Amino acid sequence: MNRDNTADKLGKSGSRSKGRVTLSDVAKVIGVSAITVSRALNDPEKVNPKLRVRIEQAVAELNYVPNRAARSLATSTTQTLAVVIPTISNTVFSNVLKGIYDYTTRHNYEVLFASTYYSLQNEEKLIAKLLAQHPDGIITTGLDITERSKAMLLSANIPLVQIMEVGTGDVIDMSVGFSHFDAGASMAKYLIEQGYRNIGFIGAQMDFRSQRRMQGFLSTLADAGLETDKYLLTTTTPSDIKLGGQLLADLMAKQPDVDAIFCNNDDLAYGAIFECQRRKLRIPEQIAIAGFNDLDASASINPSLTTVKTPLYEIGRSAAELLINTLKGRPILSKTLDLGFELIVRDSA
């Protein structure tokens, strides 16, 4: 489609001369109704592919920008989803966000997101601000939430997906994730089966999900008649690789006989491995190190890291799919999706 021809079809009396191209202007150029153009932009799968390409070309050549405010008034929708996560600096949530964005982009939804920094009070404030933008649906992290946040979400009367865990707490609407308790228990069982007996746990940040992960781990050790408190070291400090090395050093200073350590996440495990290497400790012969999440580097670090693989991308994608299917009136087979986890055995344990 030639740009000059497009401008000619629009005409000097078109709204382009007034500064803003409208949906009707695009429709005029193509020779279809404004409803057809709207459908191509908002539900492209419902429009003939060849016609959709022509409409997309006209939109680009006319520099048409959809008027979200007008659409919201006309349809009571905004084509936006709100997402509340604990942090954007952690690779864990970067992968979750990628899953959300990949799905929403294909379905012409925009995403508003905010970071709580692991504070339920911050989350409460952010939920209020995001709901003021009238999103069509919202994704929040975890099942632990303040009463005011719960009340606001219920009053908003929009679909909600709580992500990252299932199996604990009351689900407000829908949830996607896995059992952190079971994941922790799975790692404890594995280390016991490998013959380790002085098994420790180091953790940082220690949000609600981390605590449930630790509880599953310690509960399984206790059931096997093993010590739990003696080899336990946690902090509320945000997690990073350096902290993993420091926590391992602190634990070994108190309990030099520790022979295996489950780290609350892979970042801590990397730091623990580096600290063992500085001390000339052979892994796993003298001490085993295990992590959680199976980040990209976990298979490449030397020794490669035994860890629990969590479906981060799939959680984000599935949450977005649940919201959009609900908004489009499609059938929902289950409002709770347990995507499970996988114990990945490598060289470190």
C-alpha positions as CSV (number, residue, x, y, z in Angstrom):
1,M,0.0,0.0,0.0
2,N,1.5,3.3,-1.1
3,R,1.7,6.0,1.5
4,D,0.7,8.8,-0.9
5,N,-2.3,6.8,-2.1
6,T,-3.3,6.2,1.6
7,A,-3.1,9.9,2.3
8,D,-5.2,10.6,-0.9
9,K,-7.9,8.2,0.2
10,L,-8.0,9.7,3.6
11,G,-8.7,13.1,2.0
12,K,-8.0,16.6,3.0
13,S,-11.1,16.8,5.1
14,G,-10.2,13.7,7.0
15,S,-9.4,13.9,10.7
16,R,-5.7,13.6,10.0
17,S,-5.8,17.4,9.3
18,K,-7.1,17.8,12.8
19,G,-4.2,16.0,14.3
20,R,-5.5,12.5,15.2
21,V,-6.2,9.6,12.9
22,T,-9.3,7.7,14.0
23,L,-10.5,4.1,13.5
24,S,-13.0,5.4,10.9
25,D,-10.1,6.9,8.9
26,V,-8.4,3.6,8.7
27,A,-11.6,1.9,7.7
28,K,-12.2,4.5,5.0
29,V,-8.8,3.8,3.5
30,I,-9.4,0.0,3.4
31,G,-13.0,0.3,2.4
32,V,-14.4,-1.7,5.3
33,S,-16.4,-0.8,8.4
34,A,-14.8,0.6,11.6
35,I,-16.1,-2.5,13.4
36,T,-14.0,-4.7,11.1
37,V,-10.9,-2.7,11.7
38,S,-11.5,-2.8,15.5
39,R,-12.0,-6.6,15.3
40,A,-8.7,-6.9,13.4
41,L,-6.8,-5.0,16.1
42,N,-8.4,-6.6,19.1
43,D,-9.4,-10.1,17.9
44,P,-7.2,-10.7,14.9
45,E,-8.0,-14.4,14.7
46,K,-11.5,-13.5,13.7
47,V,-10.5,-11.6,10.6
48,N,-9.4,-13.0,7.2
49,P,-5.5,-13.0,7.2
50,K,-5.2,-11.1,3.9
51,L,-7.6,-8.4,5.1
52,R,-5.8,-8.3,8.4
53,V,-2.5,-7.6,6.7
54,R,-4.1,-4.7,4.7
55,I,-5.5,-3.2,7.9
56,E,-2.1,-3.5,9.7
57,Q,-0.4,-1.8,6.7
58,A,-2.9,1.1,6.8
59,V,-2.6,1.4,10.6
60,A,1.2,1.7,10.2
61,E,1.1,4.1,7.3
62,L,-1.5,6.4,8.9
63,N,0.4,6.2,12.3
64,Y,-2.9,5.3,13.9
65,V,-2.8,5.1,17.7
66,P,-5.8,3.3,19.3
67,N,-7.7,5.5,21.7
68,R,-7.8,3.3,24.8
69,A,-9.9,5.7,26.8
70,A,-12.6,5.8,24.1
71,R,-12.6,2.1,23.8
72,S,-12.9,1.7,27.5
73,L,-16.0,3.9,27.5
74,A,-17.5,2.0,24.6
75,T,-16.8,-1.5,25.7
76,S,-16.1,-1.3,29.4
77,T,-12.7,-2.9,28.8
78,T,-9.2,-1.5,28.6
79,Q,-7.2,-4.4,26.9
80,T,-4.8,-4.2,29.9
81,L,-3.8,-6.7,32.6
82,A,-2.2,-5.7,35.8
83,V,0.7,-7.8,37.3
84,V,2.1,-7.5,40.8
85,I,5.4,-9.3,41.5
86,P,7.9,-9.1,44.4
87,T,10.9,-7.9,42.3
88,I,12.1,-7.3,38.8
89,S,15.8,-7.8,39.6
90,N,15.4,-11.6,40.2
91,T,15.8,-13.9,37.2
92,V,13.0,-16.0,38.7
93,F,10.4,-13.3,38.1
94,S,12.0,-12.2,34.8
95,N,11.2,-15.6,33.4
96,V,7.6,-15.4,34.8
97,L,7.1,-12.0,33.2
98,K,8.4,-13.3,29.9
99,G,5.7,-16.0,29.9
100,I,3.1,-13.4,30.7
101,Y,4.3,-11.0,28.0
102,D,4.7,-13.6,25.3
103,Y,1.0,-14.6,25.7
104,T,-0.5,-11.2,26.2
105,T,1.3,-9.7,23.2
106,R,-0.1,-12.3,20.9
107,H,-3.6,-11.5,22.1
108,N,-3.3,-7.7,22.0
109,Y,-3.3,-7.1,25.7
110,E,-1.0,-4.6,27.4
111,V,0.6,-5.2,30.8
112,L,0.9,-2.9,33.8
113,F,3.2,-4.3,36.4
114,A,4.5,-3.2,39.8
115,S,7.0,-4.6,42.3
116,T,6.2,-5.0,46.0
117,Y,9.8,-5.7,47.2
118,Y,8.3,-8.6,49.2
119,S,6.1,-6.3,51.3
120,L,2.4,-7.1,51.8
121,Q,1.9,-3.5,52.8
122,N,3.5,-2.3,49.5
123,E,1.4,-4.8,47.7
124,E,-1.8,-3.4,49.2
125,K,-0.9,0.1,48.0
126,L,0.1,-1.1,44.5
127,I,-3.1,-3.1,44.1
128,A,-5.1,0.1,44.9
129,K,-3.2,2.1,42.3
130,L,-3.4,-0.6,39.6
131,L,-7.1,-1.1,40.1
132,A,-7.6,2.6,39.7
133,Q,-6.4,2.1,36.1
134,H,-9.3,-0.3,35.5
135,P,-7.4,-3.3,34.2
136,D,-9.5,-6.1,32.7
137,G,-7.8,-8.7,34.9
138,I,-5.0,-8.9,37.5
139,I,-2.1,-11.3,38.4
140,T,-0.7,-11.3,42.0
141,T,2.1,-13.3,43.5
142,G,1.5,-15.9,46.2
143,L,-1.5,-16.8,48.3
144,D,-0.7,-14.7,51.4
145,I,-2.4,-11.3,51.2
146,T,-3.7,-8.6,53.5
147,E,-7.4,-8.4,54.3
148,R,-7.7,-5.0,52.6
149,S,-6.0,-6.3,49.4
150,K,-8.4,-9.2,49.4
151,A,-11.4,-6.9,49.8
152,M,-10.2,-4.6,47.0
153,L,-9.7,-7.5,44.6
154,L,-13.1,-8.9,45.4
155,S,-14.8,-5.5,44.9
156,A,-13.0,-5.0,41.6
157,N,-15.1,-7.8,40.2
158,I,-12.4,-8.8,37.6
159,P,-10.7,-12.1,37.1
160,L,-7.6,-12.7,39.3
161,V,-4.8,-15.3,39.1
162,Q,-2.5,-15.8,42.1
163,I,0.7,-17.3,40.9
164,M,3.8,-19.2,42.1
165,E,2.1,-21.7,44.5
166,V,-0.9,-23.9,45.0
167,G,-2.0,-26.1,47.9
168,T,-1.9,-23.6,50.8
169,G,-4.2,-20.8,51.8
170,D,-7.5,-19.6,50.3
171,V,-7.6,-18.9,46.6
172,I,-9.6,-15.8,45.8
173,D,-10.4,-16.8,42.2
174,M,-7.7,-18.7,40.2
175,S,-4.2,-19.9,40.9
176,V,-1.2,-21.3,39.0
177,G,2.0,-22.7,40.6
178,F,3.3,-25.7,42.5
179,S,3.6,-26.9,46.2
180,H,6.7,-25.4,47.8
181,F,6.3,-27.6,50.8
182,D,6.4,-30.7,48.5
183,A,9.4,-29.3,46.6
184,G,11.4,-28.9,49.8
185,A,10.3,-32.3,51.0
186,S,11.4,-33.9,47.7
187,M,14.9,-32.5,48.1
188,A,15.2,-33.7,51.7
189,K,14.1,-37.2,50.7
190,Y,16.7,-37.2,47.9
191,L,19.6,-36.2,50.1
192,I,18.7,-38.7,52.7
193,E,18.6,-41.4,50.0
194,Q,22.1,-40.5,49.0
195,G,23.3,-41.3,52.5
196,Y,23.8,-37.8,53.9
197,R,22.9,-37.4,57.6
198,N,24.1,-34.0,58.8
199,I,21.9,-32.0,56.3
200,G,21.7,-28.3,56.5
201,F,19.5,-25.5,55.1
202,I,20.5,-22.0,54.3
203,G,18.0,-19.4,53.2
204,A,17.7,-15.7,52.4
205,Q,14.7,-13.3,52.0
206,M,12.5,-15.9,53.6
207,D,9.2,-14.8,52.1
208,F,6.1,-17.1,52.7
209,R,7.0,-19.4,49.8
210,S,10.6,-19.8,51.0
211,Q,9.3,-20.6,54.5
212,R,7.0,-23.3,53.2
213,R,9.8,-24.8,51.1
214,M,12.0,-24.9,54.3
215,Q,9.1,-26.4,56.3
216,G,8.7,-29.3,53.8
217,F,12.4,-29.9,53.9
218,L,12.8,-29.9,57.7
219,S,9.6,-31.9,58.2
220,T,11.0,-34.7,56.0
221,L,14.3,-34.6,57.9
222,A,12.5,-34.9,61.2
223,D,10.4,-37.8,59.9
224,A,13.7,-39.6,59.2
225,G,14.9,-39.0,62.7
226,L,17.5,-36.4,61.6
227,E,18.5,-33.1,63.3
228,T,16.7,-30.0,62.0
229,D,17.5,-26.9,64.0
230,K,21.3,-27.7,64.4
231,Y,22.1,-27.2,60.7
232,L,19.6,-24.4,59.9
233,L,20.7,-20.8,59.1
234,T,18.4,-18.2,57.5
235,T,18.3,-14.4,57.1
236,T,15.8,-11.9,55.8
237,T,18.5,-10.2,53.8
238,P,17.8,-10.3,50.0
239,S,19.5,-13.2,48.3
240,D,22.6,-13.0,46.1
241,I,25.6,-15.1,45.3
242,K,27.9,-13.4,47.8
243,L,25.5,-14.0,50.6
244,G,25.4,-17.7,49.7
245,G,29.1,-18.0,50.4
246,Q,28.8,-16.1,53.6
247,L,26.0,-18.2,54.9
248,L,27.9,-21.4,54.2
249,A,30.9,-20.1,56.0
250,D,28.8,-19.1,59.0
251,L,27.1,-22.5,59.1
252,M,30.4,-24.4,58.8
253,A,31.9,-22.3,61.6
254,K,29.2,-23.5,63.9
255,Q,28.7,-27.0,62.5
256,P,31.8,-28.2,60.7
257,D,30.4,-31.7,60.4
258,V,27.6,-30.6,58.0
259,D,27.8,-32.9,54.9
260,A,25.0,-31.6,52.7
261,I,23.3,-28.2,52.3
262,F,20.0,-27.4,50.6
263,C,20.1,-23.7,49.5
264,N,16.9,-21.8,49.3
265,N,17.6,-20.8,45.7
266,D,20.3,-21.3,43.1
267,D,21.9,-17.9,43.7
268,L,22.8,-19.0,47.2
269,A,23.9,-22.3,46.0
270,Y,26.4,-20.7,43.5
271,G,27.9,-18.7,46.3
272,A,28.1,-21.9,48.5
273,I,29.9,-23.8,45.8
274,F,32.4,-20.9,45.3
275,E,33.1,-20.8,49.1
276,C,33.6,-24.6,49.2
277,Q,36.1,-24.3,46.3
278,R,38.0,-21.5,48.2
279,R,38.2,-23.9,51.2
280,K,39.4,-26.8,48.9
281,L,36.4,-28.9,49.9
282,R,35.5,-31.6,47.4
283,I,31.9,-31.5,46.1
284,P,30.0,-33.8,46.7
285,E,32.5,-36.1,48.4
286,Q,33.0,-33.9,51.4
287,I,29.9,-31.8,51.2
288,A,26.9,-31.8,48.9
289,I,25.3,-28.5,47.6
290,A,21.7,-28.3,46.2
291,G,19.7,-25.4,45.0
292,F,16.2,-24.4,43.9
293,N,14.7,-23.1,40.6
294,D,17.2,-24.4,38.1
295,L,18.3,-21.1,36.7
296,D,20.2,-21.0,33.3
297,A,23.7,-21.2,34.9
298,S,22.9,-24.2,37.1
299,A,23.7,-26.7,34.4
300,S,26.9,-24.9,33.4
301,I,28.5,-24.1,36.8
302,N,31.3,-26.5,37.9
303,P,30.3,-28.8,39.5
304,S,26.8,-28.6,37.9
305,L,24.1,-27.9,40.4
306,T,21.6,-30.4,41.7
307,T,18.4,-28.4,42.1
308,V,14.6,-28.3,41.9
309,K,13.4,-27.2,38.4
310,T,10.4,-24.9,38.7
311,P,8.1,-24.0,35.7
312,L,8.6,-20.3,35.8
313,Y,7.9,-19.4,32.2
314,E,4.9,-21.8,32.1
315,I,3.5,-20.2,35.3
316,G,3.5,-16.8,33.7
317,R,2.1,-18.0,30.4
318,S,-0.6,-20.1,32.0
319,A,-1.7,-17.2,34.3
320,A,-2.1,-14.9,31.3
321,E,-4.0,-17.6,29.3
322,L,-6.4,-18.2,32.2
323,L,-7.2,-14.5,32.5
324,I,-7.7,-13.9,28.8
325,N,-9.8,-17.1,28.3
326,T,-12.0,-15.9,31.2
327,L,-12.3,-12.5,29.7
328,K,-13.3,-13.9,26.3
329,G,-15.9,-16.3,27.9
330,R,-14.0,-19.4,27.0
331,P,-14.4,-22.6,29.2
332,I,-12.0,-23.0,32.1
333,L,-11.3,-26.6,32.8
334,S,-9.8,-25.9,36.2
335,K,-9.3,-22.7,38.2
336,T,-6.2,-24.2,40.0
337,L,-3.3,-25.3,37.9
338,D,-0.6,-27.3,39.7
339,L,2.3,-27.3,37.2
340,G,4.5,-29.4,39.5
341,F,8.3,-29.3,39.8
342,E,11.2,-31.6,38.9
343,L,14.2,-32.6,40.9
344,I,17.3,-32.3,38.6
345,V,20.2,-34.5,39.7
346,R,23.7,-33.2,38.7
347,D,27.2,-33.3,40.0
348,S,27.0,-31.2,43.2
349,A,24.9,-33.7,45.1
